[in-house]
């Protein structure tokens, strides 16, 4: 298991996920990124979200997205998806997702997603345990940009 702060996947844009003009549907950008992150955390951090929910009775729920659609993703195109956890605190985390063209020269999509840590048994927000906080500290990618527009400009997207 490698502990990369910015794991990456190479993914083909599928026919079923595109409109009749061959462009990836906007909602599918989110799905591709969230699915890649799930794979990333299993492979790189040995964290299975289903197992965590079942055994620990906790999960992270989406509370907000910030998104920028920058360039089209086309049917059958190979893209690269990077994901990172860029902020954490007692009950929340923020993940960043980037979708690039295959040669990493064109940013197609940027998303920040906020998650709230919840206790599934009582259906309320819950503090991260000390073991989870330690893990989050080990996988936290520190970025100098403090807001989405600044990060977007830094990565070469429009602000």
C-alpha positions as CSV (number, residue, x, y, z in Angstrom):
1,X,0.0,0.0,0.0
2,X,1.4,3.4,-1.0
3,X,0.4,6.5,0.8
4,X,0.2,9.0,-2.1
5,X,-1.3,12.3,-1.2
6,X,-2.6,12.7,-4.7
7,X,-3.6,9.3,-6.1
8,X,-4.5,9.2,-9.8
9,X,-6.6,6.9,-12.0
10,X,-6.7,6.6,-15.7
11,X,-10.3,6.2,-16.9
12,X,-12.2,5.9,-20.2
13,X,-15.3,8.0,-20.7
14,X,-18.1,5.6,-21.5
15,X,-20.7,5.9,-24.2
16,X,-23.6,5.5,-21.7
17,X,-22.4,8.6,-19.8
18,X,-22.5,11.0,-22.7
19,X,-25.1,13.0,-24.5
20,X,-25.9,12.5,-28.2
21,X,-23.1,14.9,-29.1
22,X,-20.6,12.7,-27.3
23,X,-20.0,15.0,-24.3
24,X,-19.9,13.7,-20.8
25,X,-23.0,14.7,-18.9
26,X,-22.3,17.2,-16.1
27,X,-23.6,15.0,-13.3
28,X,-21.3,12.1,-14.5
29,X,-18.2,14.3,-13.9
30,X,-19.1,14.1,-10.2
31,X,-19.7,10.4,-10.4
32,X,-16.4,9.6,-12.1
33,X,-14.5,11.6,-9.5
34,X,-16.3,10.2,-6.5
35,X,-15.9,6.7,-7.8
36,X,-12.2,7.2,-8.4
37,X,-11.7,8.6,-4.9
38,X,-13.4,5.5,-3.4
39,X,-10.9,3.3,-5.4
40,X,-8.0,5.6,-4.3
41,X,-8.7,5.3,-0.6
42,X,-9.0,1.5,-0.8
43,X,-5.8,1.2,-2.8
44,X,-3.6,3.8,-1.1
45,X,-5.0,4.2,2.4
46,X,-6.5,0.7,3.1
47,X,-9.8,2.3,4.0
48,X,-13.0,0.6,2.8
49,X,-16.0,3.0,3.3
50,X,-18.5,0.1,3.4
51,X,-16.5,-1.7,6.0
52,X,-16.0,1.5,8.0
53,X,-19.7,2.1,8.1
54,X,-20.6,-1.5,9.0
55,X,-17.9,-2.0,11.6
56,X,-17.5,1.5,13.1
57,X,-21.1,2.8,12.6
58,X,-19.8,6.0,11.0
59,X,-19.7,7.5,7.5
60,X,-19.0,10.7,5.7
61,X,-21.9,12.4,4.0
62,X,-21.7,15.0,1.3
63,X,-22.7,18.5,2.5
64,X,-21.5,20.6,-0.4
65,X,-19.8,20.7,-3.8
66,X,-17.9,23.5,-5.5
67,X,-17.4,22.7,-9.2
68,X,-15.9,24.2,-12.3
69,X,-16.6,22.6,-15.7
70,X,-13.7,23.8,-17.8
71,X,-13.3,21.6,-20.9
72,X,-15.5,18.9,-22.4
73,X,-14.8,15.2,-21.8
74,X,-15.7,13.2,-24.8
75,X,-17.0,9.7,-25.4
76,X,-14.2,7.1,-25.4
77,X,-11.5,9.6,-24.3
78,X,-9.0,8.6,-21.7
79,X,-8.8,11.0,-18.8
80,X,-6.9,11.2,-15.5
81,X,-8.6,11.8,-12.2
82,X,-6.6,12.9,-9.2
83,X,-8.0,13.1,-5.7
84,X,-6.8,14.6,-2.4
85,X,-8.0,15.4,1.0
86,X,-7.1,19.1,1.4
87,X,-8.7,20.0,4.7
88,X,-9.9,18.3,7.8
89,X,-11.2,19.3,11.2
90,X,-13.0,17.7,14.1
91,X,-16.2,16.6,12.1
92,X,-15.5,17.6,8.5
93,X,-13.2,17.0,5.6
94,X,-12.8,18.6,2.1
95,X,-11.6,16.5,-0.8
96,X,-10.4,17.9,-4.1
97,X,-11.0,16.2,-7.4
98,X,-9.3,17.1,-10.7
99,X,-10.0,15.6,-14.1
100,X,-7.4,16.1,-16.8
101,X,-6.9,15.0,-20.3
102,X,-4.7,11.9,-20.7
103,X,-1.4,13.8,-21.1
104,X,-2.2,16.2,-18.2
105,X,-2.1,19.4,-20.3
106,X,-5.8,20.4,-20.0
107,X,-7.8,20.6,-16.8
108,X,-11.3,19.6,-17.6
109,X,-13.0,19.7,-14.2
110,X,-12.3,20.8,-10.7
111,X,-14.4,20.0,-7.6
112,X,-14.1,20.5,-3.9
113,X,-16.5,18.4,-1.9
114,X,-17.2,18.9,1.8
115,X,-18.1,15.8,3.9
116,X,-19.6,15.6,7.4
117,X,-18.6,12.7,9.6
118,X,-21.8,11.1,11.0
119,X,-22.7,8.5,13.5
120,X,-25.1,6.2,11.6
121,X,-26.7,4.8,14.7
122,X,-28.0,8.2,16.0
123,X,-28.0,10.0,12.6
124,X,-26.0,13.0,13.9
125,X,-22.7,14.6,13.2
126,X,-19.8,12.9,15.1
127,X,-16.2,13.8,15.9
128,X,-13.6,11.9,14.2
129,X,-11.9,9.4,16.5
130,X,-8.2,9.9,17.4
131,X,-7.3,7.0,15.0
132,X,-9.2,8.7,12.1
133,X,-7.6,12.1,12.9
134,X,-4.2,10.5,12.8
135,X,-5.0,8.9,9.4
136,X,-6.3,12.2,8.1
137,X,-3.2,13.9,9.2
138,X,-1.1,11.4,7.3
139,X,-3.0,11.8,4.0
140,X,-3.7,15.5,4.2
141,X,-2.4,17.4,1.1
142,X,-1.6,20.9,2.2
143,X,-2.2,23.4,-0.6
144,X,-1.4,27.2,-0.4
145,X,-4.7,28.3,-1.9
146,X,-7.5,28.9,0.6
147,X,-10.5,29.2,-1.7
148,X,-11.8,27.5,-4.8
149,X,-11.3,30.3,-7.3
150,X,-7.7,30.8,-6.2
151,X,-7.1,27.1,-6.6
152,X,-8.7,27.0,-10.0
153,X,-6.5,29.9,-11.2
154,X,-3.4,28.2,-9.8
155,X,-4.2,24.9,-11.7
156,X,-4.7,26.8,-15.0
157,X,-8.5,27.0,-15.1
158,X,-10.3,30.3,-15.3
159,X,-11.1,32.0,-12.1
